[in-house]
Amino acid sequence: MNYIDGFVVPVPRDKLDDYLELAQKAGKIWKEYGALEYVESLADDVPEGEHTSFSLSVKLQPGEIVVFSWIVYAGKEDRDRILAQVMADPRLQHDPESVPFDGKRMFWGGFREAVRR
């Protein structure tokens, strides 16, 4: 079964074009190293929760949008190899201050696929 990295990040709406440009670049690099799929999606029908919600999870601020994303790999070994290559790739090296999102409020994790229909 596949292995999936998922992440959720708040992005300022006035930096959304910059974020999507970075995502296009990152997606090409991930796929170049062997990722099967790279998806970035923008919150559209995301209800506010009282106890839990996407916006609560990233402490969404006015003027921001939640981005929900995932990367699919053939397996965990592929993910570990690909992730190491991507993180070392000079095309994605940047000054942390220039990143178009708040990485401190981003969360992510790796998941074993359980059901695919």
C-alpha positions in Angstrom: 0.0 0.0 0.0 1.0 3.6 -0.5 2.4 6.0 2.1 1.1 9.5 2.4 2.5 12.7 3.9 -0.2 15.1 4.9 0.1 18.7 6.0 -2.1 21.7 6.9 -0.8 25.2 6.9 -2.2 28.7 7.2 -1.3 31.0 4.3 -1.8 34.8 4.2 -4.2 35.6 1.3 -1.9 38.4 0.2 0.9 35.8 -0.1 -1.2 33.0 -1.7 0.2 33.6 -5.2 3.8 33.3 -3.8 2.8 30.1 -1.9 1.2 28.5 -5.0 4.3 29.4 -7.0 6.4 27.7 -4.4 4.0 24.7 -4.4 4.3 24.3 -8.2 8.1 24.3 -7.9 8.1 21.9 -4.9 5.6 19.5 -6.6 7.8 19.2 -9.7 10.8 18.4 -7.5 8.9 15.9 -5.4 7.6 14.1 -8.5 11.1 14.3 -10.1 12.4 12.3 -7.1 9.6 9.7 -7.4 6.5 10.9 -5.5 3.4 9.5 -7.2 1.1 12.5 -6.4 1.5 16.0 -5.0 -1.7 17.9 -4.1 -2.2 21.3 -2.6 -5.8 22.3 -1.9 -7.4 25.5 -0.6 -10.1 25.7 2.0 -13.5 26.3 0.5 -16.3 24.6 2.5 -14.5 24.4 5.9 -16.8 24.9 8.9 -15.7 26.6 12.0 -15.6 24.2 14.9 -16.1 24.9 18.6 -13.6 22.3 19.8 -11.8 21.2 16.6 -11.6 22.4 13.0 -9.0 23.2 10.4 -8.9 26.9 11.3 -8.5 26.1 15.0 -5.8 23.6 14.3 -3.6 26.3 12.7 -4.8 29.3 14.8 -6.1 30.9 11.6 -5.8 34.7 11.6 -8.0 37.2 9.7 -6.7 37.4 6.1 -5.4 33.8 6.0 -6.6 30.7 4.3 -6.1 27.0 5.3 -4.2 24.9 2.8 -4.6 21.1 3.1 -2.0 19.1 1.1 -0.7 15.6 0.6 2.0 13.7 -1.2 1.7 10.1 -2.1 4.6 7.6 -2.3 4.8 3.9 -3.3 5.8 3.1 0.3 7.5 4.4 3.5 11.0 3.5 2.2 10.3 5.5 -0.9 9.0 8.4 1.2 12.0 8.4 3.4 14.4 8.4 0.4 12.5 11.0 -1.5 12.0 13.3 1.5 15.7 13.3 2.2 16.5 14.1 -1.5 13.9 17.0 -1.5 15.1 18.5 1.7 18.7 18.5 0.4 17.8 19.9 -3.0 19.3 23.4 -3.4 16.3 24.5 -5.5 14.2 24.5 -2.3 16.7 26.1 0.0 15.5 29.5 1.1 15.7 32.1 3.9 13.1 31.1 6.5 12.0 34.7 6.6 11.0 34.6 2.9 8.7 31.6 3.2 5.1 32.7 2.3 3.5 31.0 5.3 3.9 30.6 9.1 5.7 27.3 9.5 5.2 27.4 13.3 1.5 26.9 12.8 1.9 24.2 10.2 1.3 20.6 11.1 2.2 17.4 9.2 2.6 13.7 9.5 3.2 10.4 7.6 0.4 7.9 7.2 0.1 4.3 6.1 -2.7 3.9 3.6 -5.5 1.7 5.0 -8.3 1.8 2.4 -8.3 2.9 -1.2 -11.4 2.5 -3.4 
